[in-house]
Amino acid sequence: MAGTAGTPGTPRVLRAMNDRAALDLLLEHGPLSRTRIGKLTGLSKPTASQLLARLEAAGLVLMTGTSEGRPGPNAQLYVVNPGAAHAAGLDVTPERILAAVADVTGKTVGEYELPTPKKRSAPPVVRQVTEALDGAVKAAGLARDDIHRVVIGTPGAFDPGTGRLRYASHLPGWHSPSLLDELAAALPMPVEYENDVNLVAIAEQRLGAARGHDDFVLLWNEGGLGAALVLGGRLHRGWTGGAGEVGFLPVPGAPLVRHVTKANSGGYQELAGSQAIPKLARALGIEDLPGGHYAEAAAEIVAEAAERNEGPHRLLLETYATGLATGLASLVSVLDPELVVLSGASLTAGGETLRALVQDELEELAASRPRLVVGDVPEHPVLRGALESALAATRDEVFDTSR
């Protein structure tokens, strides 16, 4: 019936809309006075005062200090209450689980890293996840029940039809058909799962190089080569969650790989993945190559090549750029994105030098010519994306004052 509380346009809904607008402004701009909030929202001073009193009573905002600079009484400043809610994110790789807890403002308040050795006697996945989460929760000085939501980032993707992890055969223990049910039973809060590269795209869209862009491709090259597709402002995951698994893409210049899911690789991965970089360096006669994990070694090789930028090091960058552009040409020809973000240590290590080479190559290989940029979320971007995803849903729940 028209006029019922909760109907769009009623006072309750309008108050909730104003409340959310004020909370979003406080998150974006930091401490604000009542007058400033009124100007930014278009509300009168009395209405802004009522709004802040309502949010303060709900435990969503706090008074913090006063502003200075003008004659007369100083204005009281308000901030979002950091303790109003907490969310957690997990970044899962074959080598470790990195967990973090953030307060509702987005500040990380606890982190924990759990090594996950590849042993038959390794603890079950559920125990690994709960141990990593509890470590971050403890570091934050909280209890598990204080966490409103968790987002877990993994390679590959959980098939929405079967609930099984696909495209990530290198992640031991994560392929049980009952895993999601077991995790749901072990954890008291809502748990969501997302592809790791998709989470990097979320981080870049909200905090980094893709801010303000609704159509972009993010190319990731670290442990594996993958992509995230953001179309119309939303992630495109595909029918089975496998959109962006470009490591399997057949490309010129690399042998045709058959049974790619069993090989856990494909032509593009073989041509331009991190494991191809040390091989390329040796073929070019570059000596004293770093040891250790191939992804870390690849990033060091690319960084040194970009710094020297001559002789075999320049040739390495040019060859690598051609390989990267070869796969990107297929993506941009189909999707025609506004922007391509280069992310992951094996790409960001090359900086502007590598970016410019890939841009030049791509402009010769594809009719579509998107702008290429280097990712701007350098520290644990998968984890940051998981936290941003968890925080977005948590804020929607906690900031809803219409209930």
C-alpha positions in Angstrom: 0.0 0.0 0.0 1.3 3.5 -0.9 2.7 5.3 2.1 3.7 2.1 4.0 7.0 2.5 5.9 9.8 1.1 3.7 8.2 2.0 0.4 10.6 4.0 -1.9 10.1 7.7 -1.3 8.9 7.4 2.3 10.7 9.2 5.1 12.3 6.0 6.4 13.8 5.2 3.0 14.9 8.8 2.4 16.6 8.9 5.8 18.4 5.7 5.1 19.6 7.1 1.7 20.9 10.2 3.4 22.5 8.2 6.1 24.3 6.0 3.6 25.4 9.1 1.6 26.9 10.7 4.7 28.7 7.5 5.7 30.2 7.1 2.2 31.4 10.7 2.3 33.0 10.1 5.7 34.7 7.0 4.3 36.0 8.9 1.3 37.0 12.2 2.8 37.8 11.4 6.4 36.8 13.6 9.3 34.0 16.1 8.3 32.1 18.7 10.2 28.3 18.9 10.3 28.4 21.9 8.0 30.6 20.2 5.5 28.4 17.1 5.5 25.4 19.3 4.9 27.0 21.0 1.9 28.2 17.7 0.4 24.8 16.0 0.8 22.6 19.1 0.1 21.0 18.8 3.5 20.1 21.6 5.8 22.0 22.1 9.0 19.1 20.8 11.2 18.7 17.8 9.0 22.4 17.1 9.0 22.5 17.4 12.8 19.6 14.9 13.1 21.4 12.6 10.7 24.6 12.6 12.7 22.8 12.2 16.0 21.0 9.2 14.5 24.3 7.6 13.2 26.0 8.3 16.5 23.3 6.6 18.5 23.5 3.6 16.1 27.2 3.4 16.8 28.2 4.1 13.2 30.0 7.5 13.7 32.1 9.0 16.3 33.0 12.6 17.2 36.8 13.2 16.9 38.4 16.5 17.7 37.6 19.9 16.2 38.6 21.8 13.1 40.6 24.9 13.3 41.4 27.9 11.1 38.4 30.2 11.6 37.5 32.7 14.3 34.8 31.6 16.7 33.9 28.2 18.0 35.6 25.3 16.3 33.4 22.8 14.4 33.1 19.3 15.8 34.4 16.6 13.4 32.9 13.2 12.8 34.3 9.9 11.5 33.0 6.5 10.7 33.3 4.3 13.8 36.1 1.8 12.9 34.8 -0.7 15.3 31.3 -0.8 13.8 32.2 -3.9 11.8 35.1 -6.1 10.7 35.6 -8.2 7.6 38.3 -10.6 6.6 40.0 -11.7 3.4 42.2 -14.7 2.5 44.7 -15.1 -0.4 45.3 -18.8 -1.1 48.3 -20.1 -3.1 49.9 -23.5 -3.2 52.7 -22.2 -0.9 50.7 -20.3 1.8 47.5 -18.7 3.0 47.7 -15.0 3.8 44.8 -13.7 5.9 43.9 -10.2 7.0 41.2 -8.5 9.0 40.1 -4.9 8.2 37.8 -2.6 10.2 34.8 -1.0 8.4 36.9 2.0 7.3 39.2 -0.4 5.3 42.2 -0.2 7.6 44.0 -3.5 8.0 44.1 -4.3 11.7 45.5 -7.9 11.7 47.4 -10.2 9.4 48.7 -13.7 9.5 50.5 -16.0 7.1 50.2 -19.8 7.2 52.7 -21.8 5.1 51.0 -24.7 3.4 53.7 -27.3 2.4 52.9 -29.8 -0.3 52.9 -32.9 1.8 50.5 -35.7 2.0 50.4 -35.2 5.7 49.4 -31.5 5.4 46.4 -30.5 7.5 43.0 -30.6 5.8 42.0 -27.4 3.9 39.3 -26.6 6.5 41.8 -26.6 9.3 44.2 -24.5 7.2 41.6 -21.9 6.5 40.4 -21.7 10.1 43.9 -21.5 11.4 44.9 -18.7 9.0 41.7 -16.8 9.8 42.1 -17.2 13.5 45.7 -16.0 13.3 44.6 -12.7 11.6 41.6 -12.4 14.0 43.9 -12.8 17.0 46.4 -10.3 15.6 43.5 -7.8 15.4 42.6 -8.4 19.0 39.2 -9.8 18.0 37.2 -13.0 18.2 36.0 -15.1 15.3 32.4 -14.0 16.0 33.4 -10.4 15.5 34.0 -11.0 11.7 30.9 -10.1 9.6 32.1 -11.7 6.4 35.0 -13.5 4.8 36.1 -13.5 1.1 38.5 -16.2 0.0 40.6 -15.7 -3.1 42.0 -18.8 -4.9 43.4 -19.6 -8.3 40.8 -21.0 -10.7 37.1 -20.7 -9.7 34.4 -22.7 -8.0 31.9 -24.0 -10.5 28.5 -22.5 -9.5 26.8 -25.7 -10.8 29.0 -28.3 -9.0 30.7 -26.3 -6.2 34.0 -27.8 -7.2 37.2 -25.8 -7.9 38.2 -25.8 -11.6 41.2 -24.5 -13.5 43.5 -24.9 -10.5 44.9 -28.5 -10.4 48.0 -27.1 -8.7 46.1 -26.2 -5.5 46.2 -29.4 -3.4 43.3 -30.3 -1.2 40.9 -27.8 -2.6 39.0 -30.0 -5.1 36.7 -32.0 -2.7 33.0 -31.7 -3.8 32.1 -31.2 -0.1 34.7 -28.5 0.7 32.3 -25.6 0.5 29.8 -27.3 2.8 32.6 -28.1 5.3 33.9 -24.6 5.4 30.3 -23.2 5.8 29.9 -25.6 8.8 33.2 -24.5 10.3 32.8 -20.8 10.1 30.1 -18.7 11.7 30.0 -15.9 9.2 29.0 -15.7 5.5 31.9 -16.9 3.3 32.3 -16.0 -0.4 34.8 -17.3 -2.9 36.4 -15.5 -5.8 39.1 -16.0 -8.4 42.4 -14.4 -7.3 42.8 -12.3 -10.5 39.2 -11.1 -10.2 40.1 -9.8 -6.8 43.1 -7.9 -8.1 40.8 -6.2 -10.6 38.4 -5.2 -7.7 41.4 -3.7 -5.8 42.6 -1.8 -8.9 39.0 -0.6 -9.7 38.4 0.7 -6.2 41.9 1.8 -5.1 44.3 1.8 -8.0 44.9 2.3 -11.7 41.3 1.4 -12.9 39.4 3.9 -10.7 36.7 5.5 -12.7 36.8 2.9 -15.5 33.9 0.5 -16.1 35.4 -1.4 -19.0 38.9 -2.8 -18.6 41.0 -6.0 -18.8 43.5 -6.8 -16.1 46.3 -9.0 -17.1 48.1 -10.8 -14.2 51.4 -12.6 -14.4 52.9 -14.0 -11.3 52.5 -17.7 -10.3 50.3 -18.1 -13.4 49.1 -16.0 -16.3 45.5 -14.9 -16.0 43.1 -12.1 -16.7 40.0 -10.4 -15.2 37.3 -8.9 -17.3 35.3 -5.9 -16.1 32.4 -5.0 -18.4 29.9 -2.3 -17.7 31.5 -1.9 -14.2 30.9 -5.6 -13.3 33.1 -8.6 -13.3 32.4 -11.1 -16.0 32.9 -14.5 -14.6 31.6 -16.8 -17.3 29.2 -19.8 -17.2 31.6 -21.9 -15.1 33.6 -19.1 -13.5 36.4 -19.6 -16.0 36.3 -16.3 -17.8 39.8 -14.9 -17.9 41.7 -18.2 -17.7 43.9 -16.9 -20.6 46.9 -19.0 -19.6 45.1 -21.8 -21.6 44.7 -19.6 -24.7 46.3 -21.0 -27.9 48.6 -18.4 -29.4 51.0 -18.1 -32.3 54.6 -18.6 -31.3 53.9 -21.4 -28.8 53.2 -25.1 -29.3 49.6 -26.1 -29.3 48.9 -27.6 -25.9 46.1 -30.3 -25.7 44.3 -31.4 -22.6 45.1 -28.1 -21.0 43.4 -28.7 -17.7 45.5 -31.8 -17.1 48.7 -29.9 -18.1 47.5 -26.9 -16.1 48.9 -24.8 -18.9 48.4 -23.6 -22.5 50.0 -21.7 -25.3 49.9 -18.3 -23.8 51.2 -19.5 -20.4 54.1 -21.2 -22.3 54.8 -18.1 -24.4 54.6 -15.3 -21.8 54.1 -16.8 -18.4 56.6 -16.3 -15.6 58.2 -19.6 -16.1 59.2 -18.6 -19.7 61.3 -15.6 -18.5 64.2 -17.5 -17.0 64.3 -19.8 -20.0 64.4 -16.7 -22.3 67.2 -15.1 -20.2 69.3 -18.2 -20.5 68.7 -18.4 -24.2 69.9 -14.8 -24.6 73.1 -15.5 -22.6 72.2 -13.6 -19.5 74.2 -14.9 -16.6 74.0 -15.0 -12.8 70.2 -15.6 -12.9 68.4 -15.6 -9.5 67.3 -18.9 -8.0 64.3 -19.7 -5.9 60.7 -19.9 -7.0 60.3 -19.2 -10.7 57.8 -16.4 -10.2 60.2 -14.5 -7.9 63.1 -15.2 -10.2 61.1 -13.9 -13.2 60.3 -10.6 -11.5 64.0 -10.1 -10.6 65.1 -10.8 -14.1 62.5 -8.4 -15.6 63.4 -5.7 -13.1 67.1 -5.9 -13.9 66.4 -5.9 -17.6 64.3 -2.8 -17.3 67.1 -1.1 -15.3 69.8 -2.0 -17.8 67.6 -1.7 -20.9 70.4 -2.5 -23.4 72.0 -5.5 -25.1 70.5 -8.8 -24.2 68.4 -7.2 -21.5 66.7 -5.0 -24.0 66.1 -7.9 -26.3 64.6 -9.9 -23.4 62.1 -7.1 -22.7 61.2 -6.8 -26.4 60.7 -10.5 -26.8 58.6 -10.7 -23.6 56.5 -7.7 -24.7 55.8 -9.4 -28.0 54.7 -12.5 -26.3 52.4 -10.5 -23.9 50.9 -8.5 -26.8 50.2 -11.6 -28.8 47.7 -12.9 -26.2 46.4 -9.5 -25.4 45.6 -8.9 -29.1 43.0 -11.7 -29.0 41.4 -10.3 -25.8 41.2 -6.7 -26.9 39.9 -7.7 -30.4 36.9 -9.4 -28.8 36.3 -7.2 -25.8 37.4 -3.7 -27.1 38.1 -2.5 -23.5 38.8 1.1 -22.6 41.9 0.1 -20.5 44.3 -2.7 -19.9 45.9 -3.0 -16.5 49.2 -4.9 -16.2 49.6 -6.5 -12.8 51.5 -9.2 -11.0 55.2 -9.1 -10.2 56.4 -10.3 -13.6 54.6 -7.4 -15.2 55.0 -4.6 -12.7 58.7 -5.2 -12.3 59.2 -4.0 -15.9 57.6 -0.6 -15.0 57.1 2.0 -17.7 59.8 0.5 -19.9 57.9 -2.8 -20.4 54.5 -1.1 -20.5 55.5 1.1 -23.4 56.9 -1.9 -25.3 53.7 -3.9 -24.8 51.6 -0.9 -25.8 53.6 -0.4 -29.1 53.4 -4.1 -29.9 49.7 -4.3 -29.2 49.0 -1.3 -31.5 50.5 -3.2 -34.3 48.7 -6.5 -33.6 45.2 -5.4 -32.8 42.7 -3.0 -34.4 41.4 -1.9 -31.0 43.9 0.3 -29.1 43.2 0.5 -25.4 45.4 2.4 -23.1 47.8 0.3 -21.1 48.7 1.1 -17.5 50.7 -0.5 -14.7 48.8 -1.7 -11.7 48.8 0.6 -8.7 48.1 -1.8 -5.8 51.5 -3.3 -5.4 51.3 -4.9 -1.9 49.2 -8.1 -1.7 46.7 -7.1 -4.4 44.7 -10.4 -4.1 44.3 -9.9 -0.4 43.4 -6.3 -0.8 40.7 -7.2 -3.3 39.3 -9.9 -1.0 39.1 -7.3 1.8 37.5 -4.7 -0.5 34.9 -7.3 -1.6 34.1 -8.4 1.9 33.9 -4.8 3.1 31.5 -3.8 0.3 29.0 -6.4 1.4 29.6 -5.7 5.1 28.9 -2.0 4.7 25.7 -2.7 2.8 24.5 -4.7 5.8 25.8 -2.6 8.7 25.1 0.9 7.1 21.4 0.0 6.3 19.5 2.1 8.8 16.1 1.5 7.1 15.5 -1.7 9.1 
